Amino acid sequence: MGLREGLKLVNLRGWENIMIEIDNDALVKILNKDTAPDHSDTSMVTECLHLMANLRRVKILHVFTKGNKCADRLVNLGQDADRGTSVLEEPPDSIIDLLQADARGARTRRIA
């Protein structure tokens, strides 16, 4: 689960204020403690909640899959990578345009 690996990295680096965008609305509700976990992998959810407890401020938001083009492009890049976790110190060239658009507040059209 990418979220768990990301939270481990956040804790390792000592970051305390983060925002997480997830395209799984049910998971967002569980992590925000709006809903009790009832799916098969509660140990992974519990681990994520434990990792989040070490942070000062965590904001968890739901985003539509098509609305998160950076994550989508990174996932596609990851399909060509070796298995395991990859930590990128700099964004790949292929997502710079998307990051710049996001920084400008450009809206993404969601197709239902």
C-alpha positions in Angstrom: 0.0 0.0 0.0 1.5 3.3 -1.2 0.0 5.2 1.7 1.7 3.2 4.3 5.1 3.5 2.6 4.6 7.2 2.2 3.7 7.6 5.9 6.8 5.7 6.8 8.9 8.1 4.7 7.2 11.1 6.2 8.0 9.9 9.7 11.6 9.0 8.8 12.2 12.5 7.4 10.6 14.2 10.4 7.8 16.0 8.5 4.9 16.9 10.8 2.4 18.7 8.6 1.1 16.8 5.6 -1.9 16.6 3.2 -2.9 13.3 1.7 -5.1 13.0 -1.3 -6.7 9.5 -1.8 -9.1 8.4 -4.5 -10.7 5.8 -2.2 -13.6 7.6 -0.4 -14.2 4.7 2.0 -10.5 4.8 3.1 -10.6 8.6 3.5 -13.6 8.2 5.9 -11.8 5.5 7.9 -8.6 7.5 8.2 -10.5 10.6 9.2 -12.3 8.3 11.7 -15.7 9.0 10.2 -16.2 5.3 9.7 -15.0 2.2 11.6 -12.8 0.0 9.5 -14.6 -3.1 8.2 -12.6 -4.3 5.3 -10.2 -7.2 5.2 -6.9 -5.5 5.8 -7.5 -3.7 9.1 -3.9 -4.3 10.2 -2.6 -2.1 7.3 -5.2 0.6 8.2 -4.2 0.4 11.9 -0.6 0.8 10.9 -1.4 3.9 8.8 -3.4 5.4 11.7 -0.4 4.7 14.1 2.0 6.4 11.7 -0.3 9.4 11.3 -0.6 9.7 15.1 3.1 10.7 15.2 2.4 13.7 13.0 1.2 17.1 14.2 -1.2 17.9 11.4 -2.6 15.5 8.8 -5.3 16.6 6.3 -6.8 13.7 4.3 -8.9 14.5 1.3 -10.8 12.5 -1.3 -9.9 13.2 -4.9 -11.4 11.6 -7.9 -9.0 9.2 -9.7 -9.2 11.2 -13.0 -8.6 14.4 -11.0 -5.2 13.3 -9.7 -3.2 13.3 -12.9 0.2 13.5 -11.2 -0.5 10.3 -9.2 -1.9 8.6 -12.3 1.2 9.4 -14.3 3.5 8.3 -11.5 1.7 5.0 -11.2 2.1 4.5 -15.0 5.9 5.2 -14.6 6.0 2.7 -11.8 4.7 0.0 -14.0 8.1 0.1 -15.8 10.2 0.1 -12.6 11.5 -2.8 -10.5 9.3 -4.0 -7.7 9.5 -2.3 -4.4 9.4 1.3 -3.2 11.1 4.0 -5.1 11.9 7.3 -3.5 12.2 10.2 -6.0 14.2 13.2 -4.7 13.0 15.3 -7.7 9.8 14.9 -9.7 10.3 13.2 -13.1 10.3 15.5 -16.1 7.1 13.9 -17.3 5.0 15.4 -14.4 6.6 18.9 -14.2 3.8 20.3 -16.4 1.1 18.8 -14.2 2.8 20.1 -11.0 3.0 23.6 -12.4 -0.6 23.5 -13.4 -1.6 22.3 -9.9 0.5 25.1 -8.4 -1.4 27.6 -10.5 -4.7 26.2 -9.3 -5.7 24.8 -12.6 -8.8 22.7 -12.4 -9.1 19.3 -13.9 -12.2 18.2 -15.7 -13.7 15.1 -14.3 -15.5 12.8 -16.7 -18.2 10.8 -15.1 
